Amino acid sequence: MRIVALETLRLNEFPNLLWVRLHTDKGYVGIGETFFGAQAVESYLHESVAPYLLGQDPRDIQRHARALRQYVGFCGTGVEQRGNSAIDLALWDLIGRATGQPLYQALGGRVRTEIPVYNTCAGYRYIRAQPRQAVENWGLPENPSEGPYEDLEAFLTRPDALARDLLAMGIRAMKIWPFDPEAERTNGQFLSLSDLERCLEPFQRIRATVGQEMELLVELHGLWNLPMAVRIARALEPLKPLWIEDPIRSDDLDALATLARVTPIPLALSETLGPRSAFRQLLEQRIPGFILFDLGWCGGLTEARAIAAMAEAYQLPVAPHDCTGPIVFTASVHFSLSIPNSFIQEFVRAFYFGWYQEIVTNLPPFANGLISAPEEAGLGTDLRPELWERSDVHIRISH
């Protein structure tokens, strides 16, 4: 079996998402996906990856993963790493399709048949904004009747009602980020006590309404300096959040280590890191409480398996990041079910019940707060054929 074409597809409606299809001479087609800077990644794939990958056997995934780590782009989550991640997902999808196995089986089988999700409280238009700055530009709806799950607006204005609604769906953990507007207003340098109290209000209202029934996950998007991150963490301690995610930039390990020492709240780190080498340094300093990575950024399933194995050796759980597209989400579910130290899977119900269904033919089954994997071969889903007919589509093929 040989790869005979590399195809990319992107849509103006989703300017940060790029989909990849690898075509083989046996008729199998594998799909991958990545997020952010879609046009730059598209150029990299056709200019640099296609000349290497065309004519290769797609089953040699480890060899391809190593070969694509070239002289640049192998340390972080830049264009090369994001492109390689999408290729890796497509290669694993091909393995599943060619062998007639669901992806979790190709990865070695399931450790569990379903996993709990936490809801990232984004709305329907959250990732369509470019650039993504300030809450006003993150996709607060112009038309609030777009659907019932406008959770970004909900956590800012009625977090107590949102928590009750999530519990009714069986979802017992939720992630919100009310501190971000203040971080952007002050460049992350200062948070006054009065602003701090206002940012704490959504968490306090949730606790007052549903008590300990809901796990609180705090997202800080790496926007704060160390003193303000300490101030936020200490203020949050009485509310007992499950984790604080990316309080400061994840490239400053010493600052992260200092923060980890002064708060009992575990740090969740980090979707912004790349391959296993970056996580090795975090683990060696015993900084994180939870390991997060994105399959569309870290190097795909091949690298994610290595990172998860390292985390397991340090007795740490992993929770794959996904607030991007439906292919990475589906791959993450297969992955989460196949590793022993999976803890919880990120889930955006506004995406799952909204625009994801406009992009793919099938999604992982969800019920009562739990997600399971499709049983069809490979990822168990495909890009909808009507995408190729859209007026805003951009398709490029290397043969």
Phi, psi and omega in degrees: 000134183228150175277127183245348179202144173242119184241137174239151180219132173219159184235139178300328181296332181235076192295345181262351184264137175230131176251144182236139172232128174256121181259140179243164179288351177265002178093353178282144178230125178253144184242144176223177185201149168212175190222138173095129179059050190300320182292322178294318179294319177304313180298316179301316183297317183280328182277325188245321184276315183305315180301329176279315193280329182297132183091352181276158174280120184292346183284347181272062189296315182298320180295318180292321179300320180287319182295328183278353171277086186271207187286339179228158171082016184253001183258330185240215180240037181287190186304313182297316182294321179293318177296316179297326178297315179297320178296317181299317178299318180295322179295317178294322176299319178298318179301314179296317181294317183292331181260358179072026182245145168297153187302320181301327178288319177297333179277359178118003178098166184275142166272331179212160182266345179203161182218145177294154176245156163245147182266117167281122194274060172269171177249185187297330187249018189302310185268005179276345180282140179213120358283163183266091181223138179061145184304324182298334181259004182271008175104027170300135194289135167288326178244097185294351180266016181300332178180174185278354188242049176277075193282341174293310176298324183292317183288337178280333188242330183214060184297331180294314178295323178298316180298317179298319181294319179295318178299324179296335177271001182087005180272121188246017176211141183217144181243130180224165186217061182288349180280343191298319179302322178291324177297318181287329179292325184249012184059028178072016186263338184206138174225108182292163180296323180290321176292323176301315181296322178294321179290333178284342188304316179302320179294319180294321180293323177296312180299319182293333184269314186243003177061226183271008182290336183248128172281135181256127177245127186255120178257125178244356171056024176064029190263352191252155168280172186296311181301320180287326175297321176296316179301315181295313182300315181294324178292330181280341188306317179297338181273352173054056175292154179293317177204162166248124185259128175044063180293323175229173181301138187278005175267000178250087186291325181295319178294319177297319179297320178298314179298317181299330181284335188260358178226142175280353180285126179297145174266136176255119188219143335209134177298338184276352178276160184261245189279187186299330182299323179293320180286331178302316181294320176301314184292320181298327177273358178053049182273310189278158169258334177223142178257122178242140172207160181248126182296339178273358182233328190278349185125009178085196182294325182299312181286324180299322179297321179293318180296316180297321179295320176298314180299320179300322179295337177260014179061037182245140176277158176242151180217094185303134177285139167201105169224044186232259187241172188287336180286312176298320178300312181296317177298322180296322178295313176305314181298312183300326180282346188256357181242148187286335184254026173289138186250310184198155181246130175293146189207135175241104187294332177296326177284312186300313181270359182247247192287341174307322184286347173276345187257319186238162184276341186206150178228157176303135181296135179236134176200133173053044175080005183239145178240142176231172187263150172299152182262353179289166183295147180067218178297333181085019178209165178219158170292139180295136183298334182290348177299325182290346182260356183291151181286340182258017185273146173234118183240135178222136183230132170250124180258000000 
